Amino acid sequence: MTICPVCNGLYEMFIMCANCGEPMIESGRLMDYYDNYSPYMDIDLMKLEDGYPDTYSGNKCPHLYRCPTCQHDHVLFIKE
């Protein structure tokens, strides 16, 4: 079993916005935004349904990063 270091607070990722150059804020796992029950579902099952073919087999956790200045969203795949 693998774990995501960002989900588990082992380290933080700091990225800059491609549009305006401001720091982006980590907004959690992408799958948590699918519907009201997504944050409570099994992570491995949600990876099978997330639309990204390599998240389950490649042990990657998609995280949503948002720029507070220009509202640009970016999905970053964190290696588990």
Backbone atoms as SQL, in Angstrom:
CREATE TABLE atoms (id INTEGER PRIMARY KEY, chain TEXT, resi INTEGER, resn TEXT, atom TEXT, x REAL, y REAL, z REAL);
INSERT INTO atoms VALUES
  (1, 'A', 1, 'MET', 'N', 0.847, -1.183, 0.000),
  (2, 'A', 1, 'MET', 'CA', 0.000, 0.000, 0.000),
  (3, 'A', 1, 'MET', 'C', 0.887, 1.238, 0.000),
  (4, 'A', 2, 'THR', 'N', 0.562, 2.171, -0.848),
  (5, 'A', 2, 'THR', 'CA', 1.319, 3.413, -0.940),
  (6, 'A', 2, 'THR', 'C', 0.528, 4.542, -0.309),
  (7, 'A', 3, 'ILE', 'N', 1.232, 5.596, 0.087),
  (8, 'A', 3, 'ILE', 'CA', 0.564, 6.765, 0.661),
  (9, 'A', 3, 'ILE', 'C', 1.041, 8.017, -0.068),
  (10, 'A', 4, 'CYS', 'N', 0.177, 8.983, -0.118),
  (11, 'A', 4, 'CYS', 'CA', 0.521, 10.271, -0.728),
  (12, 'A', 4, 'CYS', 'C', 1.157, 11.139, 0.357),
  (13, 'A', 5, 'PRO', 'N', 2.374, 11.635, 0.121),
  (14, 'A', 5, 'PRO', 'CA', 3.028, 12.452, 1.142),
  (15, 'A', 5, 'PRO', 'C', 2.349, 13.805, 1.361),
  (16, 'A', 6, 'VAL', 'N', 1.646, 14.324, 0.368),
  (17, 'A', 6, 'VAL', 'CA', 0.946, 15.598, 0.536),
  (18, 'A', 6, 'VAL', 'C', -0.351, 15.382, 1.331),
  (19, 'A', 7, 'CYS', 'N', -1.101, 14.329, 1.008),
  (20, 'A', 7, 'CYS', 'CA', -2.333, 14.024, 1.751),
  (21, 'A', 7, 'CYS', 'C', -2.040, 13.761, 3.222),
  (22, 'A', 8, 'ASN', 'N', -0.916, 13.132, 3.491),
  (23, 'A', 8, 'ASN', 'CA', -0.576, 12.746, 4.856),
  (24, 'A', 8, 'ASN', 'C', 0.305, 13.751, 5.574),
  (25, 'A', 9, 'GLY', 'N', 0.533, 14.908, 4.978),
  (26, 'A', 9, 'GLY', 'CA', 1.259, 15.986, 5.638),
  (27, 'A', 9, 'GLY', 'C', 2.744, 15.749, 5.813),
  (28, 'A', 10, 'LEU', 'N', 3.331, 14.862, 5.012),
  (29, 'A', 10, 'LEU', 'CA', 4.764, 14.595, 5.122),
  (30, 'A', 10, 'LEU', 'C', 5.600, 15.702, 4.486),
  (31, 'A', 11, 'TYR', 'N', 5.083, 16.317, 3.432),
  (32, 'A', 11, 'TYR', 'CA', 5.704, 17.507, 2.857),
  (33, 'A', 11, 'TYR', 'C', 4.686, 18.301, 2.058),
  (34, 'A', 12, 'GLU', 'N', 5.040, 19.544, 1.778),
  (35, 'A', 12, 'GLU', 'CA', 4.176, 20.437, 1.015),
  (36, 'A', 12, 'GLU', 'C', 4.819, 20.726, -0.337),
  (37, 'A', 13, 'MET', 'N', 3.979, 20.902, -1.326),
  (38, 'A', 13, 'MET', 'CA', 4.449, 21.278, -2.655),
  (39, 'A', 13, 'MET', 'C', 4.125, 22.752, -2.865),
  (40, 'A', 14, 'PHE', 'N', 5.111, 23.517, -3.306),
  (41, 'A', 14, 'PHE', 'CA', 4.915, 24.930, -3.607),
  (42, 'A', 14, 'PHE', 'C', 5.124, 25.121, -5.100),
  (43, 'A', 15, 'ILE', 'N', 4.071, 25.572, -5.779),
  (44, 'A', 15, 'ILE', 'CA', 4.188, 25.834, -7.213),
  (45, 'A', 15, 'ILE', 'C', 3.685, 27.241, -7.494),
  (46, 'A', 16, 'MET', 'N', 4.183, 27.788, -8.575),
  (47, 'A', 16, 'MET', 'CA', 3.803, 29.139, -8.988),
  (48, 'A', 16, 'MET', 'C', 2.797, 29.042, -10.134),
  (49, 'A', 17, 'CYS', 'N', 1.903, 29.994, -10.192),
  (50, 'A', 17, 'CYS', 'CA', 0.873, 30.045, -11.220),
  (51, 'A', 17, 'CYS', 'C', 1.502, 30.325, -12.578),
  (52, 'A', 18, 'ALA', 'N', 1.083, 29.565, -13.573),
  (53, 'A', 18, 'ALA', 'CA', 1.584, 29.762, -14.933),
  (54, 'A', 18, 'ALA', 'C', 1.022, 31.034, -15.562),
  (55, 'A', 19, 'ASN', 'N', -0.124, 31.521, -15.079),
  (56, 'A', 19, 'ASN', 'CA', -0.739, 32.729, -15.641),
  (57, 'A', 19, 'ASN', 'C', -0.145, 34.011, -15.079),
  (58, 'A', 20, 'CYS', 'N', -0.068, 34.099, -13.742),
  (59, 'A', 20, 'CYS', 'CA', 0.311, 35.379, -13.140),
  (60, 'A', 20, 'CYS', 'C', 1.591, 35.316, -12.306),
  (61, 'A', 21, 'GLY', 'N', 2.120, 34.122, -12.048),
  (62, 'A', 21, 'GLY', 'CA', 3.361, 33.997, -11.307),
  (63, 'A', 21, 'GLY', 'C', 3.228, 34.030, -9.800),
  (64, 'A', 22, 'GLU', 'N', 2.005, 34.085, -9.280),
  (65, 'A', 22, 'GLU', 'CA', 1.776, 34.085, -7.835),
  (66, 'A', 22, 'GLU', 'C', 1.805, 32.652, -7.302),
  (67, 'A', 23, 'PRO', 'N', 2.081, 32.477, -6.010),
  (68, 'A', 23, 'PRO', 'CA', 2.058, 31.124, -5.432),
  (69, 'A', 23, 'PRO', 'C', 0.645, 30.552, -5.432),
  (70, 'A', 24, 'MET', 'N', 0.548, 29.265, -5.747),
  (71, 'A', 24, 'MET', 'CA', -0.742, 28.582, -5.769),
  (72, 'A', 24, 'MET', 'C', -0.989, 27.898, -4.433),
  (73, 'A', 25, 'ILE', 'N', -2.261, 27.693, -4.110),
  (74, 'A', 25, 'ILE', 'CA', -2.666, 27.068, -2.858),
  (75, 'A', 25, 'ILE', 'C', -3.121, 25.643, -3.143),
  (76, 'A', 26, 'GLU', 'N', -2.624, 24.705, -2.345),
  (77, 'A', 26, 'GLU', 'CA', -3.036, 23.311, -2.472),
  (78, 'A', 26, 'GLU', 'C', -4.453, 23.194, -1.943),
  (79, 'A', 27, 'SER', 'N', -5.366, 22.649, -2.762),
  (80, 'A', 27, 'SER', 'CA', -6.780, 22.609, -2.400),
  (81, 'A', 27, 'SER', 'C', -7.298, 21.203, -2.157),
  (82, 'A', 28, 'GLY', 'N', -6.409, 20.222, -2.030),
  (83, 'A', 28, 'GLY', 'CA', -6.832, 18.853, -1.734),
  (84, 'A', 28, 'GLY', 'C', -6.837, 17.960, -2.953),
  (85, 'A', 29, 'ARG', 'N', -7.260, 16.733, -2.720),
  (86, 'A', 29, 'ARG', 'CA', -7.314, 15.758, -3.810),
  (87, 'A', 29, 'ARG', 'C', -8.392, 16.154, -4.809),
  (88, 'A', 30, 'LEU', 'N', -8.098, 15.956, -6.061),
  (89, 'A', 30, 'LEU', 'CA', -9.050, 16.297, -7.122),
  (90, 'A', 30, 'LEU', 'C', -10.342, 15.506, -6.974),
  (91, 'A', 31, 'MET', 'N', -10.247, 14.244, -6.574),
  (92, 'A', 31, 'MET', 'CA', -11.424, 13.392, -6.465),
  (93, 'A', 31, 'MET', 'C', -12.409, 13.880, -5.407),
  (94, 'A', 32, 'ASP', 'N', -11.948, 14.663, -4.452),
  (95, 'A', 32, 'ASP', 'CA', -12.832, 15.161, -3.397),
  (96, 'A', 32, 'ASP', 'C', -13.863, 16.161, -3.918),
  (97, 'A', 33, 'TYR', 'N', -13.677, 16.660, -5.127),
  (98, 'A', 33, 'TYR', 'CA', -14.577, 17.662, -5.702),
  (99, 'A', 33, 'TYR', 'C', -15.618, 17.062, -6.649),
  (100, 'A', 34, 'TYR', 'N', -15.632, 15.755, -6.825),
  (101, 'A', 34, 'TYR', 'CA', -16.568, 15.141, -7.770),
  (102, 'A', 34, 'TYR', 'C', -18.022, 15.252, -7.320),
  (103, 'A', 35, 'ASP', 'N', -18.299, 14.914, -6.081),
  (104, 'A', 35, 'ASP', 'CA', -19.652, 15.061, -5.538),
  (105, 'A', 35, 'ASP', 'C', -19.579, 15.126, -4.017),
  (106, 'A', 36, 'ASN', 'N', -20.729, 15.158, -3.362),
  (107, 'A', 36, 'ASN', 'CA', -20.767, 15.323, -1.906),
  (108, 'A', 36, 'ASN', 'C', -20.149, 14.157, -1.144),
  (109, 'A', 37, 'TYR', 'N', -20.173, 12.959, -1.710),
  (110, 'A', 37, 'TYR', 'CA', -19.695, 11.774, -1.008),
  (111, 'A', 37, 'TYR', 'C', -18.274, 11.377, -1.391),
  (112, 'A', 38, 'SER', 'N', -17.686, 12.009, -2.371),
  (113, 'A', 38, 'SER', 'CA', -16.351, 11.649, -2.841),
  (114, 'A', 38, 'SER', 'C', -15.279, 11.674, -1.756),
  (115, 'A', 39, 'PRO', 'N', -15.245, 12.647, -0.860),
  (116, 'A', 39, 'PRO', 'CA', -14.199, 12.638, 0.164),
  (117, 'A', 39, 'PRO', 'C', -14.274, 11.433, 1.106),
  (118, 'A', 40, 'TYR', 'N', -15.418, 10.760, 1.145),
  (119, 'A', 40, 'TYR', 'CA', -15.600, 9.641, 2.065),
  (120, 'A', 40, 'TYR', 'C', -15.437, 8.284, 1.391),
  (121, 'A', 41, 'MET', 'N', -15.228, 8.273, 0.094),
  (122, 'A', 41, 'MET', 'CA', -15.083, 7.022, -0.652),
  (123, 'A', 41, 'MET', 'C', -13.646, 6.512, -0.544),
  (124, 'A', 42, 'ASP', 'N', -13.465, 5.229, -0.814),
  (125, 'A', 42, 'ASP', 'CA', -12.149, 4.621, -0.816),
  (126, 'A', 42, 'ASP', 'C', -11.277, 5.263, -1.901),
  (127, 'A', 43, 'ILE', 'N', -10.075, 5.633, -1.536),
  (128, 'A', 43, 'ILE', 'CA', -9.188, 6.364, -2.450),
  (129, 'A', 43, 'ILE', 'C', -8.862, 5.535, -3.686),
  (130, 'A', 44, 'ASP', 'N', -8.546, 4.256, -3.502),
  (131, 'A', 44, 'ASP', 'CA', -8.193, 3.415, -4.639),
  (132, 'A', 44, 'ASP', 'C', -9.361, 3.230, -5.598),
  (133, 'A', 45, 'LEU', 'N', -10.570, 3.136, -5.082),
  (134, 'A', 45, 'LEU', 'CA', -11.741, 3.033, -5.960),
  (135, 'A', 45, 'LEU', 'C', -11.966, 4.333, -6.726),
  (136, 'A', 46, 'MET', 'N', -11.752, 5.452, -6.086),
  (137, 'A', 46, 'MET', 'CA', -11.931, 6.739, -6.759),
  (138, 'A', 46, 'MET', 'C', -10.883, 6.925, -7.858),
  (139, 'A', 47, 'LYS', 'N', -9.687, 6.378, -7.671),
  (140, 'A', 47, 'LYS', 'CA', -8.651, 6.482, -8.708),
  (141, 'A', 47, 'LYS', 'C', -9.040, 5.713, -9.961),
  (142, 'A', 48, 'LEU', 'N', -9.833, 4.684, -9.814),
  (143, 'A', 48, 'LEU', 'CA', -10.306, 3.934, -10.979),
  (144, 'A', 48, 'LEU', 'C', -11.317, 4.738, -11.789),
  (145, 'A', 49, 'GLU', 'N', -11.960, 5.715, -11.162),
  (146, 'A', 49, 'GLU', 'CA', -13.024, 6.495, -11.790),
  (147, 'A', 49, 'GLU', 'C', -12.637, 7.931, -12.110),
  (148, 'A', 50, 'ASP', 'N', -11.400, 8.328, -11.864),
  (149, 'A', 50, 'ASP', 'CA', -11.055, 9.752, -11.962),
  (150, 'A', 50, 'ASP', 'C', -10.781, 10.254, -13.378),
  (151, 'A', 51, 'GLY', 'N', -10.710, 9.351, -14.357),
  (152, 'A', 51, 'GLY', 'CA', -10.504, 9.776, -15.734),
  (153, 'A', 51, 'GLY', 'C', -9.044, 9.886, -16.146),
  (154, 'A', 52, 'TYR', 'N', -8.128, 9.662, -15.229),
  (155, 'A', 52, 'TYR', 'CA', -6.698, 9.674, -15.540),
  (156, 'A', 52, 'TYR', 'C', -6.204, 8.237, -15.539),
  (157, 'A', 53, 'PRO', 'N', -5.707, 7.735, -16.668),
  (158, 'A', 53, 'PRO', 'CA', -5.381, 6.313, -16.770),
  (159, 'A', 53, 'PRO', 'C', -4.212, 5.852, -15.903),
  (160, 'A', 54, 'ASP', 'N', -3.328, 6.729, -15.495),
  (161, 'A', 54, 'ASP', 'CA', -2.138, 6.267, -14.773),
  (162, 'A', 54, 'ASP', 'C', -2.153, 6.567, -13.274),
  (163, 'A', 55, 'THR', 'N', -3.252, 7.063, -12.726),
  (164, 'A', 55, 'THR', 'CA', -3.253, 7.369, -11.292),
  (165, 'A', 55, 'THR', 'C', -3.276, 6.104, -10.450),
  (166, 'A', 56, 'TYR', 'N', -4.022, 5.089, -10.867),
  (167, 'A', 56, 'TYR', 'CA', -4.112, 3.864, -10.078),
  (168, 'A', 56, 'TYR', 'C', -2.871, 3.002, -10.260),
  (169, 'A', 57, 'SER', 'N', -2.524, 2.716, -11.499),
  (170, 'A', 57, 'SER', 'CA', -1.391, 1.822, -11.753),
  (171, 'A', 57, 'SER', 'C', -0.051, 2.508, -11.544),
  (172, 'A', 58, 'GLY', 'N', 0.006, 3.813, -11.696),
  (173, 'A', 58, 'GLY', 'CA', 1.259, 4.533, -11.548),
  (174, 'A', 58, 'GLY', 'C', 1.484, 5.104, -10.165),
  (175, 'A', 59, 'ASN', 'N', 0.570, 4.817, -9.237),
  (176, 'A', 59, 'ASN', 'CA', 0.676, 5.307, -7.859),
  (177, 'A', 59, 'ASN', 'C', 0.874, 6.813, -7.809),
  (178, 'A', 60, 'LYS', 'N', -0.046, 7.519, -8.429),
  (179, 'A', 60, 'LYS', 'CA', -0.022, 8.984, -8.423),
  (180, 'A', 60, 'LYS', 'C', -1.318, 9.497, -7.819),
  (181, 'A', 61, 'CYS', 'N', -1.215, 10.570, -7.060),
  (182, 'A', 61, 'CYS', 'CA', -2.378, 11.171, -6.415),
  (183, 'A', 61, 'CYS', 'C', -2.596, 12.562, -7.017),
  (184, 'A', 62, 'PRO', 'N', -3.710, 12.770, -7.734),
  (185, 'A', 62, 'PRO', 'CA', -3.956, 14.083, -8.340),
  (186, 'A', 62, 'PRO', 'C', -4.449, 15.103, -7.315),
  (187, 'A', 63, 'HIS', 'N', -3.735, 16.207, -7.213),
  (188, 'A', 63, 'HIS', 'CA', -4.103, 17.282, -6.295),
  (189, 'A', 63, 'HIS', 'C', -4.440, 18.537, -7.084),
  (190, 'A', 64, 'LEU', 'N', -5.425, 19.263, -6.601),
  (191, 'A', 64, 'LEU', 'CA', -5.854, 20.499, -7.230),
  (192, 'A', 64, 'LEU', 'C', -5.140, 21.674, -6.576),
  (193, 'A', 65, 'TYR', 'N', -4.507, 22.486, -7.384),
  (194, 'A', 65, 'TYR', 'CA', -3.870, 23.718, -6.917),
  (195, 'A', 65, 'TYR', 'C', -4.590, 24.883, -7.558),
  (196, 'A', 66, 'ARG', 'N', -4.875, 25.908, -6.769),
  (197, 'A', 66, 'ARG', 'CA', -5.631, 27.071, -7.240),
  (198, 'A', 66, 'ARG', 'C', -4.868, 28.344, -6.923),
  (199, 'A', 67, 'CYS', 'N', -4.868, 29.254, -7.890),
  (200, 'A', 67, 'CYS', 'CA', -4.231, 30.553, -7.692),
  (201, 'A', 67, 'CYS', 'C', -5.251, 31.502, -7.070),
  (202, 'A', 68, 'PRO', 'N', -4.939, 32.076, -5.901),
  (203, 'A', 68, 'PRO', 'CA', -5.893, 32.991, -5.278),
  (204, 'A', 68, 'PRO', 'C', -6.023, 34.326, -6.009),
  (205, 'A', 69, 'THR', 'N', -5.049, 34.646, -6.851),
  (206, 'A', 69, 'THR', 'CA', -5.077, 35.921, -7.558),
  (207, 'A', 69, 'THR', 'C', -5.922, 35.866, -8.826),
  (208, 'A', 70, 'CYS', 'N', -5.637, 34.888, -9.697),
  (209, 'A', 70, 'CYS', 'CA', -6.337, 34.836, -10.987),
  (210, 'A', 70, 'CYS', 'C', -7.312, 33.667, -11.106),
  (211, 'A', 71, 'GLN', 'N', -7.441, 32.848, -10.053),
  (212, 'A', 71, 'GLN', 'CA', -8.363, 31.711, -10.012),
  (213, 'A', 71, 'GLN', 'C', -8.025, 30.611, -11.015),
  (214, 'A', 72, 'HIS', 'N', -6.775, 30.553, -11.468),
  (215, 'A', 72, 'HIS', 'CA', -6.340, 29.496, -12.381),
  (216, 'A', 72, 'HIS', 'C', -6.193, 28.188, -11.606),
  (217, 'A', 73, 'ASP', 'N', -6.687, 27.081, -12.165),
  (218, 'A', 73, 'ASP', 'CA', -6.570, 25.759, -11.544),
  (219, 'A', 73, 'ASP', 'C', -5.515, 24.938, -12.257),
  (220, 'A', 74, 'HIS', 'N', -4.815, 24.107, -11.493),
  (221, 'A', 74, 'HIS', 'CA', -3.808, 23.213, -12.044),
  (222, 'A', 74, 'HIS', 'C', -3.853, 21.911, -11.274),
  (223, 'A', 75, 'VAL', 'N', -3.836, 20.777, -12.002),
  (224, 'A', 75, 'VAL', 'CA', -3.799, 19.465, -11.369),
  (225, 'A', 75, 'VAL', 'C', -2.353, 18.992, -11.382),
  (226, 'A', 76, 'LEU', 'N', -1.847, 18.674, -10.197),
  (227, 'A', 76, 'LEU', 'CA', -0.473, 18.195, -10.044),
  (228, 'A', 76, 'LEU', 'C', -0.529, 16.761, -9.534),
  (229, 'A', 77, 'PHE', 'N', 0.188, 15.862, -10.200),
  (230, 'A', 77, 'PHE', 'CA', 0.205, 14.453, -9.817),
  (231, 'A', 77, 'PHE', 'C', 1.377, 14.210, -8.876),
  (232, 'A', 78, 'ILE', 'N', 1.062, 13.804, -7.648),
  (233, 'A', 78, 'ILE', 'CA', 2.052, 13.576, -6.613),
  (234, 'A', 78, 'ILE', 'C', 2.392, 12.079, -6.590),
  (235, 'A', 79, 'LYS', 'N', 3.683, 11.757, -6.631),
  (236, 'A', 79, 'LYS', 'CA', 4.126, 10.362, -6.583),
  (237, 'A', 79, 'LYS', 'C', 3.939, 9.819, -5.185),
  (238, 'A', 80, 'GLU', 'N', 3.257, 8.669, -5.097),
  (239, 'A', 80, 'GLU', 'CA', 3.017, 8.033, -3.798),
  (240, 'A', 80, 'GLU', 'C', 4.179, 7.131, -3.435);
